[in-house]
Amino acid sequence: MPIYEYRCSECGFQKEFLQKHNDAKLTTCPDCGKESFSKMLTAAGFQLKGSGWYASDFKGCPAKPEAKAEPAPAQGCNGCACAGNS
């Protein structure tokens, strides 16, 4: 069941609610009682549970390969392409 976050534009009260997709939107603020409660646009939150692919495929992954060292810039005009052309 999705988690929706609501906020009251009058008193600033904010709370998350578990609701079905077809449940009516909440409009009355539970804190101040005014009809100024509206759904906020927030990032989706979820929690992975159990022993699915995310647990079995990504646990114990090999370490990332070591980054290659960048060559030192050439002497001259700040290491640009014309540095060795003088």
N, C-alpha and C positions, 0 to 999 in steps of 0.2 A: 504494500500500500504506500503511495507517495506521501512525502512529508511536504506540506505547504507552510510557508511563513507569512504571517499577517502582521500588519501594523496599523495602529489607530492614528489618523491624521490630527485628531484633537488633543489627545493626552500623550501620545508617543509610545503607548503600550505595544510591545512586540512579543509574539509567541509563535511557536511551530505547532502544527496540528497534523495528525495522521488522518487522511481523508481518501475515500475512493474517488476515482475520476468523475463519476456521475453524482457525487454528493453536491448539494447546494453550497455556493460560496457563503462564507460567514460575512455578515455585514455589521452586526452589533458588537461593539467592543465589550469584552467581559470585565474590563476594569472600570470604565466610566459610563458604560451603558448607551453611548451615542451611536448613531448609525454611520460611523466614519471609519469602520474597520475594512481594510482592503488587502487583497493578496499582493505580496511583493514578488518581484522577479529576482530570483536567487539561483545560484548554481545548484545543480542536482547533487544531493548527498546520498551515498549508498555505502553499504558495508558488505564485503565479501566474506561469506561464511562457508564452512564445510571443507571438502577435500577436492574441489574442482581443479580445472586446468591451471588456474592462477597460482594455486598452492603447489601443485606437482611440477609444473613446467618452469617456474621461475625461482624456486628455492634451490640453492646450491649452484647458481649460475657461475660460470667462470668469471674471474675478474676481467675488467675492461683491459684491452691491450694498452701497453704503455704508449704515451704520446711521443711522437718523434720530436727530437730537438730541432728548433728552427735555426737555420744557419745565421750567423752573425751578419749584420748589414755591412756592406763594403764601405771603405773609407771614402770620403768625398762629400758630395752634397746630400747629406742625410740618407744615404743608402739607396738612392734612386738608381734607375737603370743607367744613367750616364756617369756613374761613379768611377768606372774604370776606363772611361774614354777621354782622358785628358792628355 
